[in-house]
Amino acid sequence: MNDELNEVVTKAQVLVDALPYIQKFNNKIVVVKYGGSAMLDDKLKNSVIQDVALLKLVGMHPVIVHGGGKEISKWVKLLGKEPQFVEGLRVTDEDTMEVAEMVLGKVNKNLVQMLQENGIKAVGLSGKDGGMLNVEKKLVNGQDIGFVGNLKNVNTGIIDTLIQDGYVPVIAPIGLDDTFQPYNINADDAACAIAAALGAEKLAFLTDIEGVCMDPKDPGTLLSFLTLSDAERLIREGYVGGGMIPKLKNCIDAVKAGVSRVHILDGRKEHCLLLEFYTPKGVGTAIIADGENV
């Protein structure tokens, strides 16, 4: 009986410890960029959705922006084509664009269903809806890689309305150019732009890494906090490389655009969102403005 009581007391203390954070972030917008392994493993997927549901129920306003890259690649291969990438961006011809819209639509509605199974009202959208994401063709070092969009403008009207009405918006990164041609958008870029346009308190990237480490091969060198200056120095001095560079640059841009904190989290850890937001140290890396209190 004592063991059971101790367990209950421990759980109660966890809730009490989280109270200051719940109060601090009440009524704040948090954008979650959902991708990587957390989208492929059912247990991790349930963990993320439960976290988002809890964020909503304790008074935050979560917005999900999701990818679907591995699933898109699977279907492109089934068409007999080999997925191609240039500097991490998918080369998107007409056939690939159709596949991307189909797959992202399926992923989108699955996430909506899961949220509603957890008692949360959710609405699935793409950047086409309400003229949300306006793009132009993105060139990579002057190279045309097809229907890949560079964001020009984010119209938050439909997102604002859904948040005010108590819904969680779930957004697929498809946008339209000025001639209403659909374009695929890098989900990280879309999440950053949406977070900045909404004036979000937090932007969280769910990734397949622990966070930013001084030594990428040693998780023990994880940095819990980085200022903008520190983040720019790590890139400049070569401490980060590969796919982390564009992600960290996105984080820097988001903070400069007014997002209070940007988090790089390991989506392979269950309940990583709750652990990062509602514990003092967190489990990933938070990027903050210079001079801001940790």
C-alpha positions, 0 to 999 in steps of 0.5 A: 500500500505504501508503494502505491501511495508513494507512486501517487505522490510522485505523480502528483509532484510531477504535476505540481512541478509542471504548474509554473510552465502550464501557467506561463504558456497558457493561451500561447501558440505552439507550432509542432513540426511533425516528421521523421521516425515519430511518423512511422512508428505507431507507438511514437505517433500515439505519444506525439498525439497524446502530447499535443492533446495534453498541450491543448487541454492545459490551455496552449494552442498547438498547430501541427505542420507535418511532412511525409517524405519517406511515404512520398518516396515509397509511392514514387518508387512504386510508380517506377521512378527513383526519388531525387534530391538536391541539397535535401530538397525533393526534385518534384516533377508533375507526377511527383507533385501528384504523389506528394499531394495524395500522400500528404492528404492521407497523412493529414487526415490520419493525424486529424483522426488520431487527435479526435480519438483523443478528444481534441477537435482538429481540422486538416488543411493544406496551404492551398486552403484560404490562400494560406501559403503563397509561394514562388518557384524555388531555385537551388543555386540557379537549378530548377528542381520542379514544383518546389515552392519558396514561401512568399507570404503566410495568410493566417486568417483561417488558422486564427479562426480555427484556434479561436474556435477551439480546433487544432489546425493540422497543416500539410505543406502544399502552397499555391503560386500567383497563377494557382499552380500547386507547389511542394514546400519543405515542411521545416520551411513551412513550419518556420514561416507559419510560426513566425506569422502567428507570433508563436511562443514556441516552435518544436522540430521533431527530428531523429537526433537528440538535439544539437551536440558539440560532438555529433557522435557523442550524445553526452555533449548535448546542448540544452540551450543555444543563443542565436550568437552561439548557434551562428558560431557553431555553423560558422566554425563547423561544429554542425554539418549535413542536414543540421545546418538548414534546420539550425538556420531555420531555427535562427530565422524563426527566433529573429522573426519573433518566435520566443523559443525554437526547440530541436527534439528527438521524436524517437523519445516518447512524450518528448514535447511534454518533457521539453516544455514542462521540465526545467532542463528538457530533453532537446536543444532550445534556441533563444534570443541573445540576452534572454533568460534561460 
